[in-house]
Amino acid sequence: MRAALRPSSLLIVPLIFLAGIVVGQTTPPLWKSALIATFQTGYQEATYRCDRAMRNHLVAKEQVYRSPGKDTVVALRAAEVALLDCQDYDMLRKRLILWGLDENDLSLMALQAIEAKDRDLQQVVEIHEIRR
Amino acid sequence: MRFAGSVGAILALLAAAETAAGGSLREQVLRDQAIKAGLVPVEEVMPSFRQALSGAGRLLFASKELSLTREISCQSCHLDSFGSSDGIPVGVGTRGQGEGLDRLQHGGDFLPRRTSPLWGRGALGFDTFFWDGQVDGSGNSVMSAFGDAAPSSDPLVVVAHLPPVEIREMVRDDEDAEALRTETVDSARKVYAIIEERVRSDDALSAALTRAYGFDREDIRYIHVAESIASFIRDRFRLQPTKFHDFVFRDGDLNKQELAGGILFYGRGRCAACHNGPFFSDLSFHAIPFGQLGRGKNGFGIDYGRYNVTRDPADLYKFRTPPLYNVIKTAPYSHSGAAIDLAGAIRAHVDPLGAAQVGGMSAAERAEFYRRLGSWAGEPIFGVELDDQDIRDLAAFVSALAFPDLQAAPITNATSRTE
């Protein structure tokens, strides 16, 4: 009986070691996948909101430049407040990096965000074209 | 399974921590923006008034002696239960009975526009009255239907001259009122003379006025009636600090949704482009393409708004920005009462096509709608994108502009300044 158990006992250490490798190798991708799945929608929305805020801010600045006045200044101030959306985006991005995602993962999520929000090939071209 | 559950719990915690982040920055931004947009402590716009006049005004406000047929008072349409308005899309003047939906169902003489709430109407700096600004004290003199013969330099006193001479509002549109139907200054004076005589003959009303002014009842004139009503409005409907005032000036709290709505209000939503200053109104005129219920001021479901006062085509479809105090209590919304709730009112600002029943419109209605859209295209809010969550956040924010206890607003109290 004792003899029968002995080989199994000998296997415990390598089995634990093997299990450690398996867990060590599989947990990070699983964790990343879970993070991506959990935050994909929120990240998409944050990406879009920041992009929108930046576009509107740019237009508001141009308006102040071209026709300075109370109305355009008020519009610019509102656009500046709206840039808080980009603060949200940055915070989310930093947190996701802190929690284990890397730039590649975030780039993938951003691309998925663009695909989700934009059905126009032009935007995809703008991202990927080689500029001189 | 337990492992998966643990991972899920951790992720949920992370997500919650993410959404809670950045609160203090937002709070500071919101406080700064509110002050930049002109919000001041309510004490700074507290009006002066004489309490004795307010007491007389309270009686006059509730008295049906001010309507020729003794069937309606100011209070008939400015009710506490509806946030000092009447709770129905457009006012029902003479021949009306009951309150709220009962009044609507009973029928009567329908007015072209919604009854405005009265909160803050007597405050310092509040100088533009009615949806179309037909009484305007923002300049050196009071502009009104009285022309050069404005009965007072106080625009609120001028305002108190108008409802008793307005056909269908407090004067019946029938043969008995034929001589008054011209709505001229002369016909108005005839109505005032009748009201003066009634007030002199009423022991309670005349006693209150003679006590307040220190003269004999024979000296009572309509100007005294109007001044008293104006004093009562200044007293009874004066502003009180709201939750948002506490947040801005006393480091009070807003909940997460109110905070998000506030940031939208002063930021991307661009609401503060018009809803600014001490009253959350620029007291100016803007075109928001609300649906048009009822016949409208110009008939056939058309209301040209400010244009009816200025005759300037640039003012077509524009209405004075409504103040937002107690807005949660004053549904329905807009000059025509077309938006039944806050969410609908907010949506109509940015997405009029979403609210309009375009398919059921006649050709004339569609053309009229397009004209209103054309005027709207020049407004600051044109092109603003708000989703359903944004609208809920904004509704939560403007709900924080209510007085803590609306029903308990005192008639007079010692904190009010007196002349």
Interface residues (C-beta under 8 A of the other chain):
Chain A: L30 W31 A34 L35 T38 F39 G42 R52 A53 N56 D71 V74 A75 R77 A78 A79 E80 V81 A82 L84 D85 Q87 D88 M91 L92 R95 W99
Chain B: V7 G8 L11 L14 A15 A17 E18 A21 G22 L25 R26 V29 Q33 K36 I263 Y266 G267 R268 R270 A272 A273 P380 E385
